[in-house]
Amino acid sequence: MKIPLDESDIQLQRYTDIRELIGNLNNPTPMVRLNRVIMKSAGSVYLKLEWFNPFGSIKDRTAFYLLKGLAERGELAGKQLVEPTSGNTGIALAALAAIIGVHITITIPDGVPSETITLLRMLGAEVWPTPDDLCPINHPKDGAIALAYSFVDSEANKGRYVMPNQYENPDNVRAHYETTGPEIWRQTEGRVRYLFAGFGTCGTITGIGKYLKEQDPSIQVIAIEPDKGHHIPGLKNFVESKEPGILDRQVIDHVLRVDDTAAYTMTKRLFREEGLIVGPSTGAFVHAATQFLHDADGLAVVISPDGGFKYASFYADILGDEGLPQG
């Protein structure tokens, strides 16, 4: 009688649960060197390919830790989930919620790619596309966040919903402090000198930055912020969005602004010169790295939060004939 293969074996890449594929020290997401889009004088620049996570983005780590924390504190039992997201965290949460049999409602901003909404619904999520004007005028892009809070705070829903709250929950930071940061340190053999990541929920840059600074305080952490009115999914401009409570600016050495045209031009170059099918935030980060590094020496790591497949319709809508944003 054949014995079923029901035990995980990382060396064989055999797992009993899809959650085991989420990046960790024993199973890190890969890094790949950029060879054409970066000036030779800039030293070695590597992309950390977070779209190799099983649900397609760096937010797989965040979602896993958010739900783990809720469960450990007894806050998840008997509750439904609700979360505001521009896409990636929602996809990961929806997949994880499906595994544990918990209903999830996602509030999502206007203008996200149609593929993202389709994926969320395929995973069983209830999706509420949300106009920006639901939020106070001083934070006009936070309508989805405001709507999610209304689910939790409503008297009619009292005790029904729990919100992981990626913008304020320290478990978001912990995910990257305990996994992504140590992976980068180990994969670069401690030689990383620069980290490039974006302003979004800020769990990634705060968690990785904190870990790397503890290993070597001279490592420079560079944050990328899009221009006001931008069209780069997953990123936040803090003039039009509230700054997340989990952001620790003490770990950030520089903040660089990137506009849509620069971000999408570099995204196109990454497709056509490096064969890397990335999301637009990666283009923004790599553009910032090219501007910042110049003749800088040393090894740089650029976070690549997600891949480009779910942005196909989005790219088609906003890219002109020459691959630049229209208008």
Short mmCIF file of the C-alpha atoms (twelve columns), coordinates in Angstrom:
data_MODEL
# 
_entry.id   MODEL 
# 
loop_
_atom_site.group_PDB 
_atom_site.id 
_atom_site.type_symbol 
_atom_site.label_atom_id 
_atom_site.label_alt_id 
_atom_site.label_comp_id 
_atom_site.label_asym_id 
_atom_site.label_seq_id 
_atom_site.Cartn_x 
_atom_site.Cartn_y 
_atom_site.Cartn_z 
_atom_site.pdbx_PDB_model_num 
ATOM 1   C CA . MET A 1   0.000   0.000  0.000   1 
ATOM 2   C CA . LYS A 2   1.348   3.433  -0.927  1 
ATOM 3   C CA . ILE A 3   1.778   5.889  1.935   1 
ATOM 4   C CA . PRO A 4   0.405   9.342  1.008   1 
ATOM 5   C CA . LEU A 5   2.836   12.246 0.874   1 
ATOM 6   C CA . ASP A 6   1.188   14.319 3.557   1 
ATOM 7   C CA . GLU A 7   4.166   15.940 5.259   1 
ATOM 8   C CA . SER A 8   5.880   19.128 4.173   1 
ATOM 9   C CA . ASP A 9   9.408   18.934 2.799   1 
ATOM 10  C CA . ILE A 10  10.906  22.282 1.853   1 
ATOM 11  C CA . GLN A 11  13.820  20.670 0.020   1 
ATOM 12  C CA . LEU A 12  11.333  18.939 -2.257  1 
ATOM 13  C CA . GLN A 13  9.123   22.025 -2.394  1 
ATOM 14  C CA . ARG A 14  6.264   19.918 -1.096  1 
ATOM 15  C CA . TYR A 15  3.806   21.497 1.319   1 
ATOM 16  C CA . THR A 16  0.656   20.491 3.147   1 
ATOM 17  C CA . ASP A 17  -0.812  24.004 3.187   1 
ATOM 18  C CA . ILE A 18  -0.575  26.905 0.715   1 
ATOM 19  C CA . ARG A 19  0.216   29.232 3.628   1 
ATOM 20  C CA . GLU A 20  3.612   27.575 3.998   1 
ATOM 21  C CA . LEU A 21  4.647   29.173 0.694   1 
ATOM 22  C CA . ILE A 22  4.429   32.680 2.130   1 
ATOM 23  C CA . GLY A 23  7.950   34.114 2.322   1 
ATOM 24  C CA . ASN A 24  9.967   33.212 5.411   1 
ATOM 25  C CA . LEU A 25  13.598  32.541 6.334   1 
ATOM 26  C CA . ASN A 26  13.336  28.902 5.270   1 
ATOM 27  C CA . ASN A 27  11.558  29.758 2.041   1 
ATOM 28  C CA . PRO A 28  12.541  33.325 1.028   1 
ATOM 29  C CA . THR A 29  11.247  35.127 -2.016  1 
ATOM 30  C CA . PRO A 30  14.004  35.471 -4.633  1 
ATOM 31  C CA . MET A 31  16.162  38.446 -5.500  1 
ATOM 32  C CA . VAL A 32  17.309  39.180 -9.043  1 
ATOM 33  C CA . ARG A 33  19.949  41.650 -10.186 1 
ATOM 34  C CA . LEU A 34  19.017  44.466 -12.544 1 
ATOM 35  C CA . ASN A 35  21.411  44.457 -15.478 1 
ATOM 36  C CA . ARG A 36  20.209  47.025 -18.018 1 
ATOM 37  C CA . VAL A 37  18.027  49.733 -16.498 1 
ATOM 38  C CA . ILE A 38  20.530  50.726 -13.791 1 
ATOM 39  C CA . MET A 39  23.731  52.630 -14.568 1 
ATOM 40  C CA . LYS A 40  26.826  50.454 -14.217 1 
ATOM 41  C CA . SER A 41  28.311  53.007 -11.833 1 
ATOM 42  C CA . ALA A 42  25.436  52.516 -9.400  1 
ATOM 43  C CA . GLY A 43  26.792  49.251 -8.036  1 
ATOM 44  C CA . SER A 44  24.696  46.111 -7.660  1 
ATOM 45  C CA . VAL A 45  20.941  46.658 -7.543  1 
ATOM 46  C CA . TYR A 46  18.637  43.746 -6.777  1 
ATOM 47  C CA . LEU A 47  14.864  43.459 -6.936  1 
ATOM 48  C CA . LYS A 48  13.239  41.467 -4.137  1 
ATOM 49  C CA . LEU A 49  10.483  39.684 -6.070  1 
ATOM 50  C CA . GLU A 50  7.577   39.623 -3.653  1 
ATOM 51  C CA . TRP A 51  5.160   38.471 -6.343  1 
ATOM 52  C CA . PHE A 52  6.594   34.986 -5.802  1 
ATOM 53  C CA . ASN A 53  4.406   34.782 -2.707  1 
ATOM 54  C CA . PRO A 54  1.462   32.413 -3.312  1 
ATOM 55  C CA . PHE A 55  -1.244  35.092 -3.578  1 
ATOM 56  C CA . GLY A 56  0.923   37.372 -5.684  1 
ATOM 57  C CA . SER A 57  2.328   40.143 -3.518  1 
ATOM 58  C CA . ILE A 58  4.267   41.274 -0.474  1 
ATOM 59  C CA . LYS A 59  0.903   41.680 1.286   1 
ATOM 60  C CA . ASP A 60  0.705   37.903 1.711   1 
ATOM 61  C CA . ARG A 61  3.131   38.336 4.604   1 
ATOM 62  C CA . THR A 62  1.071   41.171 6.081   1 
ATOM 63  C CA . ALA A 63  -2.255  39.353 5.770   1 
ATOM 64  C CA . PHE A 64  -0.857  36.197 7.379   1 
ATOM 65  C CA . TYR A 65  0.451   38.129 10.367  1 
ATOM 66  C CA . LEU A 66  -2.715  40.219 10.693  1 
ATOM 67  C CA . LEU A 67  -4.930  37.148 10.931  1 
ATOM 68  C CA . LYS A 68  -2.448  35.320 13.130  1 
ATOM 69  C CA . GLY A 69  -2.454  38.233 15.567  1 
ATOM 70  C CA . LEU A 70  -6.255  38.451 15.641  1 
ATOM 71  C CA . ALA A 71  -6.516  34.721 16.306  1 
ATOM 72  C CA . GLU A 72  -3.895  34.783 19.051  1 
ATOM 73  C CA . ARG A 73  -5.706  37.619 20.832  1 
ATOM 74  C CA . GLY A 74  -9.079  35.916 20.507  1 
ATOM 75  C CA . GLU A 75  -10.454 38.768 18.376  1 
ATOM 76  C CA . LEU A 76  -11.370 36.668 15.344  1 
ATOM 77  C CA . ALA A 77  -13.648 34.043 16.903  1 
ATOM 78  C CA . GLY A 78  -17.203 34.324 15.638  1 
ATOM 79  C CA . LYS A 79  -16.504 37.492 13.646  1 
ATOM 80  C CA . GLN A 80  -16.560 38.470 9.999   1 
ATOM 81  C CA . LEU A 81  -13.660 40.407 8.503   1 
ATOM 82  C CA . VAL A 82  -13.770 43.828 6.883   1 
ATOM 83  C CA . GLU A 83  -10.724 45.623 5.501   1 
ATOM 84  C CA . PRO A 84  -9.988  48.658 3.313   1 
ATOM 85  C CA . THR A 85  -7.401  47.925 0.652   1 
ATOM 86  C CA . SER A 86  -6.216  48.984 -2.780  1 
ATOM 87  C CA . GLY A 87  -6.030  45.325 -3.731  1 
ATOM 88  C CA . ASN A 88  -3.079  43.220 -2.632  1 
ATOM 89  C CA . THR A 89  -3.857  42.952 1.074   1 
ATOM 90  C CA . GLY A 90  -7.465  42.234 0.192   1 
ATOM 91  C CA . ILE A 91  -6.523  39.422 -2.169  1 
ATOM 92  C CA . ALA A 92  -4.270  37.818 0.440   1 
ATOM 93  C CA . LEU A 93  -6.819  38.249 3.233   1 
ATOM 94  C CA . ALA A 94  -9.585  36.847 1.041   1 
ATOM 95  C CA . ALA A 95  -7.497  33.768 0.210   1 
ATOM 96  C CA . LEU A 96  -6.584  33.198 3.849   1 
ATOM 97  C CA . ALA A 97  -10.169 33.819 4.966   1 
ATOM 98  C CA . ALA A 98  -11.354 31.221 2.451   1 
ATOM 99  C CA . ILE A 99  -8.949  28.682 3.965   1 
ATOM 100 C CA . ILE A 100 -10.294 29.200 7.491   1 
ATOM 101 C CA . GLY A 101 -13.930 29.644 6.437   1 
ATOM 102 C CA . VAL A 102 -14.437 33.278 7.473   1 
ATOM 103 C CA . HIS A 103 -16.514 35.738 5.453   1 
ATOM 104 C CA . ILE A 104 -14.674 38.910 4.389   1 
ATOM 105 C CA . THR A 105 -15.879 42.266 3.095   1 
ATOM 106 C CA . ILE A 106 -13.413 44.429 1.174   1 
ATOM 107 C CA . THR A 107 -13.838 48.182 0.717   1 
ATOM 108 C CA . ILE A 108 -11.740 49.309 -2.202  1 
ATOM 109 C CA . PRO A 109 -11.038 52.727 -3.779  1 
ATOM 110 C CA . ASP A 110 -12.350 53.764 -7.155  1 
ATOM 111 C CA . GLY A 111 -10.020 53.180 -10.066 1 
ATOM 112 C CA . VAL A 112 -8.406  49.869 -9.131  1 
ATOM 113 C CA . PRO A 113 -7.806  47.417 -11.999 1 
ATOM 114 C CA . SER A 114 -10.807 45.266 -12.888 1 
ATOM 115 C CA . GLU A 115 -8.664  42.145 -12.487 1 
ATOM 116 C CA . THR A 116 -8.243  42.925 -8.786  1 
ATOM 117 C CA . ILE A 117 -11.989 43.089 -8.175  1 
ATOM 118 C CA . THR A 118 -12.489 39.885 -10.160 1 
ATOM 119 C CA . LEU A 119 -9.857  38.069 -8.102  1 
ATOM 120 C CA . LEU A 120 -11.410 39.260 -4.839  1 
ATOM 121 C CA . ARG A 121 -14.833 38.009 -5.892  1 
ATOM 122 C CA . MET A 122 -13.392 34.727 -7.144  1 
ATOM 123 C CA . LEU A 123 -11.987 34.217 -3.650  1 
ATOM 124 C CA . GLY A 124 -15.428 34.780 -2.137  1 
ATOM 125 C CA . ALA A 125 -14.975 38.324 -0.854  1 
ATOM 126 C CA . GLU A 126 -17.826 40.802 -0.749  1 
ATOM 127 C CA . VAL A 127 -16.441 43.863 -2.554  1 
ATOM 128 C CA . TRP A 128 -17.541 47.459 -2.048  1 
ATOM 129 C CA . PRO A 129 -15.979 49.872 -4.594  1 
ATOM 130 C CA . THR A 130 -15.817 53.190 -2.759  1 
ATOM 131 C CA . PRO A 131 -15.863 56.804 -4.003  1 
ATOM 132 C CA . ASP A 132 -13.169 59.057 -2.588  1 
ATOM 133 C CA . ASP A 133 -15.682 61.665 -1.370  1 
ATOM 134 C CA . LEU A 134 -16.828 59.477 1.505   1 
ATOM 135 C CA . CYS A 135 -13.846 60.795 3.448   1 
ATOM 136 C CA . PRO A 136 -13.288 64.256 4.964   1 
ATOM 137 C CA . ILE A 137 -11.801 66.827 2.610   1 
ATOM 138 C CA . ASN A 138 -8.387  66.818 4.296   1 
ATOM 139 C CA . HIS A 139 -7.928  63.124 3.400   1 
ATOM 140 C CA . PRO A 140 -9.795  62.833 0.084   1 
ATOM 141 C CA . LYS A 141 -8.327  59.464 -0.912  1 
ATOM 142 C CA . ASP A 142 -9.342  57.588 2.259   1 
ATOM 143 C CA . GLY A 143 -12.977 56.849 1.412   1 
ATOM 144 C CA . ALA A 144 -12.466 53.067 1.540   1 
ATOM 145 C CA . ILE A 145 -10.961 53.374 5.013   1 
ATOM 146 C CA . ALA A 146 -13.885 55.464 6.222   1 
ATOM 147 C CA . LEU A 147 -16.393 52.948 4.851   1 
ATOM 148 C CA . ALA A 148 -14.625 50.010 6.510   1 
ATOM 149 C CA . TYR A 149 -14.747 51.788 9.867   1 
ATOM 150 C CA . SER A 150 -18.477 52.309 9.401   1 
ATOM 151 C CA . PHE A 151 -18.974 48.544 9.176   1 
ATOM 152 C CA . VAL A 152 -17.214 48.047 12.499  1 
ATOM 153 C CA . ASP A 153 -18.649 51.048 14.339  1 
ATOM 154 C CA . SER A 154 -22.269 50.787 13.209  1 
ATOM 155 C CA . GLU A 155 -24.744 50.031 16.019  1 
ATOM 156 C CA . ALA A 156 -26.570 47.697 13.647  1 
ATOM 157 C CA . ASN A 157 -23.379 45.652 13.143  1 
ATOM 158 C CA . LYS A 158 -22.150 45.814 16.736  1 
ATOM 159 C CA . GLY A 159 -19.858 42.863 17.432  1 
ATOM 160 C CA . ARG A 160 -20.263 41.423 13.934  1 
ATOM 161 C CA . TYR A 161 -17.089 42.641 12.235  1 
ATOM 162 C CA . VAL A 162 -13.414 42.858 13.102  1 
ATOM 163 C CA . MET A 163 -11.024 44.930 10.991  1 
ATOM 164 C CA . PRO A 164 -7.368  43.783 10.825  1 
ATOM 165 C CA . ASN A 165 -6.540  47.436 10.047  1 
ATOM 166 C CA . GLN A 166 -3.262  47.173 8.161   1 
ATOM 167 C CA . TYR A 167 -2.708  50.943 8.514   1 
ATOM 168 C CA . GLU A 168 -2.596  50.925 12.315  1 
ATOM 169 C CA . ASN A 169 -1.856  47.322 13.308  1 
ATOM 170 C CA . PRO A 170 1.711   46.654 14.537  1 
ATOM 171 C CA . ASP A 171 1.417   43.093 13.206  1 
ATOM 172 C CA . ASN A 172 1.903   44.616 9.744   1 
ATOM 173 C CA . VAL A 173 5.316   45.885 10.845  1 
ATOM 174 C CA . ARG A 174 6.096   42.637 12.652  1 
ATOM 175 C CA . ALA A 175 5.556   40.626 9.460   1 
ATOM 176 C CA . HIS A 176 8.432   42.435 7.757   1 
ATOM 177 C CA . TYR A 177 10.622  42.779 10.831  1 
ATOM 178 C CA . GLU A 178 10.493  39.007 11.362  1 
ATOM 179 C CA . THR A 179 10.565  37.800 7.730   1 
ATOM 180 C CA . THR A 180 11.365  40.249 4.901   1 
ATOM 181 C CA . GLY A 181 14.109  42.127 6.737   1 
ATOM 182 C CA . PRO A 182 16.009  39.025 7.899   1 
ATOM 183 C CA . GLU A 183 15.661  37.507 4.419   1 
ATOM 184 C CA . ILE A 184 17.261  40.556 2.807   1 
ATOM 185 C CA . TRP A 185 20.081  40.590 5.356   1 
ATOM 186 C CA . ARG A 186 20.795  36.900 4.776   1 
ATOM 187 C CA . GLN A 187 20.392  36.992 0.979   1 
ATOM 188 C CA . THR A 188 22.841  39.894 0.670   1 
ATOM 189 C CA . GLU A 189 25.195  38.318 3.228   1 
ATOM 190 C CA . GLY A 190 24.954  41.496 5.255   1 
ATOM 191 C CA . ARG A 191 26.245  43.693 2.416   1 
ATOM 192 C CA . VAL A 192 23.059  45.650 1.702   1 
ATOM 193 C CA . ARG A 193 23.724  49.408 1.851   1 
ATOM 194 C CA . TYR A 194 20.438  50.839 0.504   1 
ATOM 195 C CA . LEU A 195 16.788  49.820 0.736   1 
ATOM 196 C CA . PHE A 196 14.113  51.310 -1.542  1 
ATOM 197 C CA . ALA A 197 10.441  50.840 -0.630  1 
ATOM 198 C CA . GLY A 198 7.258   52.876 -0.810  1 
ATOM 199 C CA . PHE A 199 4.804   54.813 1.294   1 
ATOM 200 C CA . GLY A 200 1.615   52.752 1.420   1 
ATOM 201 C CA . THR A 201 0.472   51.201 4.675   1 
ATOM 202 C CA . CYS A 202 4.145   51.642 5.680   1 
ATOM 203 C CA . GLY A 203 4.429   48.238 7.364   1 
ATOM 204 C CA . THR A 204 6.986   47.118 4.792   1 
ATOM 205 C CA . ILE A 205 9.378   50.051 5.037   1 
ATOM 206 C CA . THR A 206 9.051   50.345 8.817   1 
ATOM 207 C CA . GLY A 207 9.537   46.633 9.518   1 
ATOM 208 C CA . ILE A 208 12.401  46.048 7.092   1 
ATOM 209 C CA . GLY A 209 14.015  49.380 7.929   1 
ATOM 210 C CA . LYS A 210 13.935  48.716 11.654  1 
ATOM 211 C CA . TYR A 211 15.487  45.273 11.253  1 
ATOM 212 C CA . LEU A 212 18.234  46.405 8.879   1 
ATOM 213 C CA . LYS A 213 19.104  49.443 11.014  1 
ATOM 214 C CA . GLU A 214 19.525  47.145 14.016  1 
ATOM 215 C CA . GLN A 215 22.035  45.076 12.054  1 
ATOM 216 C CA . ASP A 216 23.897  48.119 10.661  1 
ATOM 217 C CA . PRO A 217 22.741  51.680 11.450  1 
ATOM 218 C CA . SER A 218 24.602  53.052 8.416   1 
ATOM 219 C CA . ILE A 219 22.230  51.304 5.975   1 
ATOM 220 C CA . GLN A 220 20.179  53.960 4.183   1 
ATOM 221 C CA . VAL A 221 16.416  53.498 3.890   1 
ATOM 222 C CA . ILE A 222 14.812  55.449 1.045   1 
ATOM 223 C CA . ALA A 223 11.042  55.909 0.905   1 
ATOM 224 C CA . ILE A 224 9.192   56.636 -2.341  1 
ATOM 225 C CA . GLU A 225 6.104   58.847 -2.258  1 
ATOM 226 C CA . PRO A 226 3.967   59.455 -5.366  1 
ATOM 227 C CA . ASP A 227 2.792   62.888 -6.442  1 
ATOM 228 C CA . LYS A 228 -0.627  64.136 -5.391  1 
ATOM 229 C CA . GLY A 229 -3.329  62.845 -7.729  1 
ATOM 230 C CA . HIS A 230 -1.152  59.916 -8.826  1 
ATOM 231 C CA . HIS A 231 -2.250  56.676 -10.509 1 
ATOM 232 C CA . ILE A 232 0.163   54.202 -8.907  1 
ATOM 233 C CA . PRO A 233 -1.844  51.514 -7.085  1 
ATOM 234 C CA . GLY A 234 -0.755  50.654 -3.563  1 
ATOM 235 C CA . LEU A 235 1.113   53.904 -2.879  1 
ATOM 236 C CA . LYS A 236 0.018   56.902 -0.806  1 
ATOM 237 C CA . ASN A 237 0.652   60.601 -0.999  1 
ATOM 238 C CA . PHE A 238 0.314   61.952 2.535   1 
ATOM 239 C CA . VAL A 239 -1.111  65.283 1.426   1 
ATOM 240 C CA . GLU A 240 -4.265  63.510 0.226   1 
ATOM 241 C CA . SER A 241 -4.140  60.473 2.553   1 
ATOM 242 C CA . LYS A 242 -3.714  60.171 6.292   1 
ATOM 243 C CA . GLU A 243 -0.260  59.023 7.399   1 
ATOM 244 C CA . PRO A 244 -0.535  55.496 8.865   1 
ATOM 245 C CA . GLY A 245 0.026   55.189 12.582  1 
ATOM 246 C CA . ILE A 246 2.533   52.366 12.112  1 
ATOM 247 C CA . LEU A 247 4.964   54.507 10.092  1 
ATOM 248 C CA . ASP A 248 8.210   55.106 11.973  1 
ATOM 249 C CA . ARG A 249 9.989   57.961 10.239  1 
ATOM 250 C CA . GLN A 250 13.072  57.418 12.405  1 
ATOM 251 C CA . VAL A 251 14.082  54.479 10.196  1 
ATOM 252 C CA . ILE A 252 13.798  56.563 6.988   1 
ATOM 253 C CA . ASP A 253 16.807  58.509 5.731   1 
ATOM 254 C CA . HIS A 254 15.358  60.032 2.554   1 
ATOM 255 C CA . VAL A 255 11.970  60.532 0.894   1 
ATOM 256 C CA . LEU A 256 11.869  60.732 -2.911  1 
ATOM 257 C CA . ARG A 257 8.920   61.870 -5.033  1 
ATOM 258 C CA . VAL A 258 8.056   60.046 -8.258  1 
ATOM 259 C CA . ASP A 259 5.429   61.109 -10.794 1 
ATOM 260 C CA . ASP A 260 3.266   58.838 -12.904 1 
ATOM 261 C CA . THR A 261 5.202   59.342 -16.126 1 
ATOM 262 C CA . ALA A 262 8.527   58.370 -14.577 1 
ATOM 263 C CA . ALA A 263 6.991   55.363 -12.820 1 
ATOM 264 C CA . TYR A 264 5.312   53.957 -15.919 1 
ATOM 265 C CA . THR A 265 8.260   54.673 -18.176 1 
ATOM 266 C CA . MET A 266 10.470  52.595 -15.894 1 
ATOM 267 C CA . THR A 267 7.785   49.898 -15.601 1 
ATOM 268 C CA . LYS A 268 7.832   49.597 -19.385 1 
ATOM 269 C CA . ARG A 269 11.640  49.376 -19.366 1 
ATOM 270 C CA . LEU A 270 11.564  46.622 -16.772 1 
ATOM 271 C CA . PHE A 271 9.192   44.666 -19.019 1 
ATOM 272 C CA . ARG A 272 11.163  45.192 -22.204 1 
ATOM 273 C CA . GLU A 273 14.773  45.315 -21.023 1 
ATOM 274 C CA . GLU A 274 14.804  42.996 -18.012 1 
ATOM 275 C CA . GLY A 275 11.885  40.661 -18.829 1 
ATOM 276 C CA . LEU A 276 10.352  41.483 -15.434 1 
ATOM 277 C CA . ILE A 277 6.547   41.639 -15.493 1 
ATOM 278 C CA . VAL A 278 6.102   43.960 -12.533 1 
ATOM 279 C CA . GLY A 279 3.420   46.185 -11.085 1 
ATOM 280 C CA . PRO A 280 3.674   49.963 -11.465 1 
ATOM 281 C CA . SER A 281 4.917   50.591 -7.921  1 
ATOM 282 C CA . THR A 282 8.059   48.634 -8.796  1 
ATOM 283 C CA . GLY A 283 8.645   51.016 -11.681 1 
ATOM 284 C CA . ALA A 284 8.359   53.947 -9.291  1 
ATOM 285 C CA . PHE A 285 10.867  52.424 -6.868  1 
ATOM 286 C CA . VAL A 286 13.399  51.517 -9.549  1 
ATOM 287 C CA . HIS A 287 13.161  54.993 -11.080 1 
ATOM 288 C CA . ALA A 288 13.865  56.481 -7.645  1 
ATOM 289 C CA . ALA A 289 16.845  54.158 -7.244  1 
ATOM 290 C CA . THR A 290 18.325  55.262 -10.578 1 
ATOM 291 C CA . GLN A 291 17.988  58.904 -9.537  1 
ATOM 292 C CA . PHE A 292 19.370  58.439 -6.043  1 
ATOM 293 C CA . LEU A 293 22.289  56.090 -6.567  1 
ATOM 294 C CA . HIS A 294 24.142  57.792 -9.436  1 
ATOM 295 C CA . ASP A 295 27.785  57.023 -8.550  1 
ATOM 296 C CA . ALA A 296 26.978  55.486 -5.164  1 
ATOM 297 C CA . ASP A 297 28.864  52.356 -4.302  1 
ATOM 298 C CA . GLY A 298 27.444  49.329 -2.572  1 
ATOM 299 C CA . LEU A 299 24.554  46.904 -2.855  1 
ATOM 300 C CA . ALA A 300 20.975  48.178 -3.092  1 
ATOM 301 C CA . VAL A 301 17.746  46.218 -2.645  1 
ATOM 302 C CA . VAL A 302 14.539  47.474 -4.243  1 
ATOM 303 C CA . ILE A 303 11.261  45.959 -3.109  1 
ATOM 304 C CA . SER A 304 9.094   44.696 -5.984  1 
ATOM 305 C CA . PRO A 305 5.704   44.421 -4.248  1 
ATOM 306 C CA . ASP A 306 3.720   42.628 -6.946  1 
ATOM 307 C CA . GLY A 307 3.642   41.416 -10.531 1 
ATOM 308 C CA . GLY A 308 2.078   43.024 -13.566 1 
ATOM 309 C CA . PHE A 309 -0.456  40.446 -14.717 1 
ATOM 310 C CA . LYS A 310 -3.400  41.817 -12.744 1 
ATOM 311 C CA . TYR A 311 -2.713  45.320 -14.129 1 
ATOM 312 C CA . ALA A 312 -3.205  44.382 -17.786 1 
ATOM 313 C CA . SER A 313 -6.433  46.356 -18.255 1 
ATOM 314 C CA . PHE A 314 -5.085  49.156 -16.074 1 
ATOM 315 C CA . TYR A 315 -1.977  49.489 -18.237 1 
ATOM 316 C CA . ALA A 316 -4.106  49.466 -21.374 1 
ATOM 317 C CA . ASP A 317 -6.318  52.247 -20.024 1 
ATOM 318 C CA . ILE A 318 -3.617  54.631 -18.845 1 
ATOM 319 C CA . LEU A 319 -0.745  54.016 -21.246 1 
ATOM 320 C CA . GLY A 320 -0.520  55.899 -24.505 1 
ATOM 321 C CA . ASP A 321 1.039   54.712 -27.747 1 
ATOM 322 C CA . GLU A 322 4.515   55.288 -26.387 1 
ATOM 323 C CA . GLY A 323 3.838   53.598 -23.046 1 
ATOM 324 C CA . LEU A 324 3.389   56.842 -21.096 1 
ATOM 325 C CA . PRO A 325 0.385   57.979 -19.057 1 
ATOM 326 C CA . GLN A 326 -2.214  59.812 -21.123 1 
ATOM 327 C CA . GLY A 327 -3.315  63.326 -20.303 1 
# 
